[in-house]
Amino acid sequence: MGYQPRFATEEYDRQFNRLYVSIPVSKKSGNLFKSVVQESSAVQNIAIYDILSRRTRYLFEEVVAESVISHLLFEESFDSKSGWMAFNRSSSHIQNNEAIPEREPANRLFVCQHLPVSKKRLLWTFQKDGDGKRLVAEMEEHTDWFLDVFNQKIRLIKRQEGKVEIQDFDW
């Protein structure tokens, strides 16, 4: 069946007083997609609930039927004792997160969206309220992505045919 991202979240961002809630794959998705991704574990969208205003919005206003969100990462707070930035969850995609100069957490959400049928992945950034949507990269199978916290860069590393290609993007 191939890669099956398993991701669900109900997470708070205390910096901006928001709640992020995962929305599962719609039962209306086509049969081919259902055979690639198990509905019960797949997330297609994220709702952003602003606790003060009691308003809800969505990361993606229109969802591609064959898309699945595998990662939602954001900085939560600076840990002055350890000198690193705390994130909403641990992830191998977070790197170079030590001896960070003290700063406020970035107003950024990092979202990886898989398209299982085409085996492509889309890497997006948003402001924490869902504004400022930006497609950083469309990645193929041999491309890995990382958050370089110290340099505040998104790094893509493509390994193929005995070579490596590295691209950096500012947050």
C-alpha positions, -999 to 999 in steps of 0.1 A, spaced: 0 0 0 30 24 3 35 52 28 6 58 52 11 90 72 -4 88 107 -9 122 122 -36 136 145 -34 167 166 -52 188 191 -25 212 201 -24 246 217 -2 275 208 0 295 240 19 324 223 -12 333 202 -38 314 222 -49 291 194 -60 255 192 -51 233 162 -74 204 155 -69 177 128 -97 169 104 -98 134 91 -100 123 54 -134 128 40 -154 97 34 -162 111 -1 -127 104 -13 -124 81 -43 -117 44 -41 -82 46 -54 -72 70 -26 -89 49 1 -68 19 -10 -36 40 -5 -44 57 28 -64 44 57 -92 68 65 -92 64 103 -56 76 106 -53 101 78 -56 139 82 -66 162 54 -69 196 70 -62 215 102 -88 237 119 -74 268 137 -95 279 166 -88 314 180 -98 310 216 -104 347 223 -125 355 193 -141 320 192 -135 318 155 -125 288 134 -106 288 101 -89 261 81 -54 259 67 -67 248 34 -100 263 22 -101 238 -7 -86 203 0 -72 182 -27 -90 148 -24 -58 128 -25 -39 148 1 -28 139 36 -11 160 62 18 142 78 34 171 99 24 202 117 53 218 135 57 252 152 79 268 178 62 271 212 88 288 235 124 295 241 140 274 268 166 297 284 181 270 306 189 247 277 193 274 250 169 257 225 135 263 210 107 241 222 84 228 195 48 215 197 62 180 192 95 162 187 105 154 152 135 143 133 128 172 109 140 197 137 178 202 135 205 225 147 184 235 178 211 242 204 229 274 216 201 295 200 202 332 208 172 341 229 143 351 208 105 349 206 91 318 188 86 324 151 51 332 139 52 302 116 35 268 110 54 242 90 31 217 73 40 187 51 12 175 29 15 141 11 -1 132 -23 1 94 -20 -11 87 -55 17 108 -71 42 101 -43 49 138 -40 51 159 -9 43 196 -5 60 217 21 40 248 33 45 276 57 17 297 72 15 323 99 1 308 131 -33 322 123 -34 306 89 -26 337 69 5 340 47 2 306 30 33 299 10 43 267 -9 80 263 -1 86 232 -22 71 203 -41 93 173 -32 99 140 -48 107 107 -30 145 113 -27 141 146 -10 142 152 28 133 184 46 145 198 78 141 229 100 174 245 108 163 263 140 196 282 146 196 297 111 158 299 108 160 280 74 140 253 58 165 229 42 158 205 14 183 177 8 179 156 -24 201 125 -26 201 108 -59 226 90 -82 256 95 -59 250 133 -56 234 157 -32 215 189 -39 208 212 -10 184 242 -10 177 267 18 146 288 23 141 316 49 112 312 73 
